[in-house]
Structure formats: C-alpha cells, structure tokens
Amino acid sequence: MAKVIWDPAIGELYKIKELCAERGVDEDIQNRLSDAITTAEAREAYCESVSSDPSEVLTAIQSETLVFPFEEAYKDGKTKLKLFSGMLSGHFFGKFLQSIVSMSKAKRVLEIGTFTGYATLAFAEALPEDGTVTTLDIEPYLDEVAKNAFAKSRHGKKIAIRIGDAKETLLKLSEEKAQYDVVFIDANKAGYVNYFKTVMEKDLLAKGGTIVFDNALWYGSAYDDKSAQENGHEIRKFNEYLKSRDDMFRVLVPIRDGALIVRRKEDVFL
C-alpha cells in the first residue's frame, strides 16, 4: 500500500531529497533533510502512540482495510466508485471522533460515508447502551463488508446502515423527524454544501449539536493556490461558504487531513 502523505510540505521535502541525491548535494545537507522529514512525520505517530488504544475490532477493521483489494472490487463491478485504503479514518482520528461524542454526551450520531465502518464503530463504542449510529453510504458492497465487522462487536447493535443516495436518505430521515447530536460528513466533497444545507434546513441537527467534516484540508490543496486537485477546489469552496455563514461557529483542526467542526453560534455563545 502506498504511503499517504497528508501534509504537502512533507511531500515537497521528499521531492527535494530526491533532487539533492540526483545532483550530488553535500551529504550532510541530505542527512539533515532526512532528519527533518523523520521529525515531521514523527509528530502524528507520537500523538497516536500517546492516545488510548483502539478496541480489538477496530484494530481488525484497520488491518483488513489496509490490505483490502479495492481496485479488484472496482474492476469486478462490485463498487461504483474507486475506493482506496487511505479513506480509512484510523486509530488517531477515530479517538478524536470518540472524544467529540463523549464530551458532547451524544446519544444519536449520523454519519454520511460509511466506507469499511471504522468511524462508525468508533462512534458506537463511545455511545451509551441506548445510543444509535445511523450511517449512510451509496455502495451496497460496503454494506456487506461493514456488517461483517460490526457483527464482531457488542456495539454493533447500535448501528443502522442505510444504502442509497445520501441526499434522498437525508430527506427521508427528515420525514421521520430524526435528529442527531453529532453529524459526521465524509462523503463526496462536491456534495458538502448540499449535505450541510439539508442537515440544517431539514432540522436534522439537534439543539446543541455538532457537525464534523472530514478532509477539510484535502492534502493541503484547500490552501495551496498551486494545487489543481478537483476535490481540493471543492473543499476550498465549501470552507469559504461556511465562512460566509455568520450564524455558525467554526474551527478547523489540522488533524490528519483536516477536521472542520461546526456548531450553531447560539449553542456556543449562550
């Protein structure tokens, strides 16, 4: 599996390192450059090592996702989209999400974008026994993959998977008068604005609720003017849209690929 580099500055350092080797730059400079890369990469690894350990089931989901044959599944027509293991939330980010659920004393979580179910089960583990996680995805194949994992955990009973177009499912949930304390959005980036508007306009976010958007930096392309990544442009437009909402309180946390936490101002400044 190819290494995922979230920070474009680290990626640039790797390119400079290769260039230095090709041009025979002084060995001491090359060694110091290698040390700089090692130090930069050690930061998140250290944070993860200090954080609480994941459950055995979450560890298994992560291990299995990292070696899962997503490319083969796509070629065989089992998935509509090209998926890859880097979409996994993982240990460190999973603990971050569990902290939000725990601190907010949430009972109802809505997740848009299930993937292999790591974040889904992480949420479920942090909820009380009567808590629920409703997770939405467009891939029926992932329904089977995730359910197999959830069945191995006593918290799996808290999880309901709904397959289909997320916008349509959100409207159905609104008709059912559903409300959620925490909403986690990690689906197609071009849909972020519509997901947000639907959640807010259809009253799916409970009073005092929190929305978390994953990939709010998109490998740095949200703030890198030289980036040509389409998803990066979509994320930048979404971030700018949220900045225009004077009724919302926002904080963008530079953890992993960026987590944008959004709440109603009236719930923050009481």
C-alpha positions in Angstrom: 0.0 0.0 0.0 1.3 3.4 -1.0 2.1 5.8 1.9 -0.5 8.5 2.4 1.1 11.9 2.9 -1.5 14.4 4.2 0.9 17.4 4.5 2.0 18.7 1.2 5.1 20.3 2.8 6.3 16.8 3.8 5.7 15.7 0.2 7.8 18.5 -1.1 10.6 17.6 1.3 10.6 14.1 -0.2 10.9 15.6 -3.7 13.8 17.9 -2.6 15.5 14.9 -1.0 15.4 13.0 -4.3 16.6 16.1 -6.2 19.5 16.5 -3.8 20.5 12.9 -4.3 20.4 13.2 -8.1 22.5 16.4 -8.1 25.0 15.1 -5.5 24.3 17.8 -2.9 26.6 17.7 0.2 25.9 14.5 2.2 25.5 16.5 5.5 22.7 18.5 3.9 21.0 15.4 2.7 21.2 13.8 6.1 19.8 16.9 7.8 16.9 16.9 5.2 16.2 13.3 6.1 16.2 14.1 9.8 13.7 17.0 9.1 11.4 14.5 7.3 11.6 12.0 10.1 10.9 14.6 12.7 7.9 16.0 10.8 6.4 12.5 10.3 7.1 11.6 13.9 4.6 14.2 15.2 1.4 12.4 14.3 2.9 9.0 15.1 3.8 10.2 18.6 0.3 11.7 19.2 -1.2 8.3 18.1 1.1 6.4 20.5 0.1 8.6 23.4 -3.6 8.3 22.6 -5.7 5.5 24.0 -5.5 2.2 22.2 -8.4 1.2 19.8 -10.5 -1.9 20.5 -9.6 -5.2 19.0 -12.4 -5.0 16.5 -11.4 -1.5 15.4 -7.8 -2.7 15.1 -9.0 -5.6 12.9 -11.0 -3.2 10.7 -8.0 -1.1 10.1 -5.7 -4.0 9.3 -8.2 -5.6 6.9 -8.9 -2.3 5.2 -5.2 -1.6 4.6 -4.9 -4.9 2.6 -8.4 -4.9 1.1 -8.4 -5.4 -2.8 -10.4 -2.3 -3.6 -9.0 -2.0 -7.1 -10.1 -5.5 -7.9 -13.5 -4.9 -6.4 -14.0 -1.9 -8.7 -12.8 -3.8 -11.8 -15.2 -6.6 -11.0 -18.1 -4.1 -10.8 -18.7 -4.7 -7.0 -18.2 -1.0 -6.3 -19.5 2.0 -8.3 -16.6 4.2 -7.1 -12.8 3.8 -7.0 -12.1 3.3 -3.3 -8.7 3.1 -1.6 -7.5 2.3 1.9 -6.4 5.9 2.6 -10.1 6.7 3.1 -10.0 4.9 6.4 -10.4 7.1 9.5 -8.0 5.1 11.5 -6.8 5.0 15.1 -5.8 8.6 15.9 -8.7 10.2 14.0 -11.1 7.6 15.5 -10.1 8.6 19.0 -10.6 12.3 18.1 -14.2 11.4 16.9 -14.9 9.4 20.0 -13.8 12.4 22.1 -16.3 14.7 20.4 -19.1 12.2 21.0 -18.1 11.6 24.6 -17.6 15.3 25.5 -20.9 16.3 23.9 -22.7 13.4 25.7 -24.3 12.5 22.4 -26.8 9.7 22.0 -27.6 9.9 18.3 -25.0 10.1 15.6 -25.5 10.5 11.9 -22.6 9.5 9.6 -22.5 10.3 5.8 -20.0 8.0 4.3 -19.5 4.6 5.9 -16.6 3.1 3.9 -15.5 0.0 5.8 -17.0 1.2 9.1 -14.1 2.2 11.3 -15.5 5.6 12.3 -19.0 4.1 12.5 -17.9 1.6 15.1 -15.7 4.1 16.9 -18.8 6.3 17.3 -20.9 3.3 18.5 -18.3 2.4 21.1 -18.4 5.9 22.6 -22.2 6.0 22.9 -24.3 4.8 25.8 -26.1 1.5 25.5 -29.2 3.2 24.2 -27.2 5.3 21.7 -27.6 4.9 17.9 -25.5 5.5 14.9 -27.2 5.9 11.5 -24.6 5.6 8.7 -25.3 6.3 5.0 -23.4 5.0 2.0 -24.1 4.6 -1.7 -22.2 1.3 -2.1 -24.2 -1.8 -1.4 -20.9 -3.8 -1.4 -19.7 -1.8 1.6 -22.9 -2.7 3.5 -21.8 -6.3 3.5 -18.2 -5.5 4.4 -19.1 -3.2 7.3 -21.9 -5.5 8.7 -19.4 -8.4 8.9 -17.1 -6.2 11.0 -19.9 -4.8 13.2 -21.2 -8.3 14.0 -17.9 -9.0 15.9 -18.6 -6.1 18.4 -21.1 -5.9 21.1 -21.6 -2.3 20.0 -22.7 -3.3 16.5 -26.3 -3.5 17.6 -26.3 0.3 17.9 -25.6 0.8 14.2 -28.1 1.1 11.4 -26.8 1.2 7.8 -28.9 2.9 5.1 -27.7 2.4 1.5 -28.7 4.8 -1.3 -28.2 8.4 -2.4 -27.3 10.4 0.7 -29.4 13.4 -0.2 -32.5 11.3 -0.7 -31.9 9.4 2.5 -31.4 12.6 4.5 -34.8 13.8 3.2 -36.4 10.5 4.4 -34.8 10.9 7.8 -36.2 14.4 8.0 -39.7 13.0 7.2 -39.1 10.5 10.1 -38.5 13.5 12.4 -35.0 12.2 13.1 -32.5 14.5 14.9 -28.8 13.9 15.7 -26.4 15.2 18.3 -23.3 14.6 16.2 -23.2 14.6 12.4 -20.0 13.3 10.7 -19.7 14.1 7.0 -17.1 12.2 5.0 -18.5 11.6 1.5 -18.1 13.1 -1.9 -16.6 16.6 -1.4 -18.6 18.3 -4.1 -21.7 17.4 -2.1 -20.6 19.0 1.2 -22.5 22.2 0.8 -25.7 20.4 -0.1 -25.3 17.9 2.8 -24.8 20.8 5.2 -27.8 22.8 3.9 -30.0 19.7 4.1 -29.0 18.8 7.6 -29.6 22.4 8.8 -32.7 23.2 6.7 -34.4 19.9 7.5 -33.7 20.2 11.2 -31.6 17.1 11.4 -29.1 18.6 13.8 -30.4 18.7 17.4 -30.1 21.7 19.6 -26.6 21.9 20.9 -25.5 19.5 18.1 -22.1 19.3 16.3 -21.2 18.7 12.7 -17.7 17.4 11.8 -16.5 17.5 8.2 -13.5 15.3 7.3 -10.8 16.1 4.7 -11.3 19.9 5.2 -7.7 20.5 4.0 -7.6 17.8 1.3 -3.9 17.1 1.2 -3.2 20.9 1.6 -4.9 21.8 -1.6 -7.5 23.8 0.2 -4.9 26.4 0.9 -2.3 25.7 -1.8 -3.1 28.0 -4.7 -0.8 25.9 -7.0 -2.9 22.8 -6.5 -5.0 21.6 -9.4 -6.9 18.9 -7.5 -10.6 19.0 -8.2 -11.6 17.9 -4.7 -9.3 20.5 -3.2 -11.2 23.2 -5.1 -14.5 21.8 -3.9 -13.3 21.8 -0.3 -12.0 25.3 -0.6 -15.4 26.5 -2.0 -17.1 24.7 0.9 -14.9 26.2 3.5 -15.4 29.7 2.0 -19.2 29.1 2.0 -19.1 28.2 5.7 -17.1 31.3 6.4 -19.9 33.3 5.0 -22.4 31.9 7.4 -22.5 34.3 10.3 -24.8 32.0 12.2 -22.3 29.2 12.5 -19.3 28.8 14.8 -16.4 27.1 13.1 -13.0 25.7 14.0 -10.7 23.9 11.5 -8.5 21.4 13.3 -5.3 20.4 11.4 -5.5 16.7 12.5 -4.8 14.1 9.7 -6.4 15.7 6.6 -8.3 18.4 8.5 -11.5 18.2 10.6 -13.8 21.2 10.4 -16.1 21.4 13.4 -19.3 23.4 13.0 -21.9 24.4 15.6 -24.7 27.0 15.8 -23.4 30.1 17.4 -26.4 30.2 19.6 -25.3 26.9 21.1 -21.7 28.1 21.7 -22.3 31.7 23.0 -25.2 31.1 25.3 
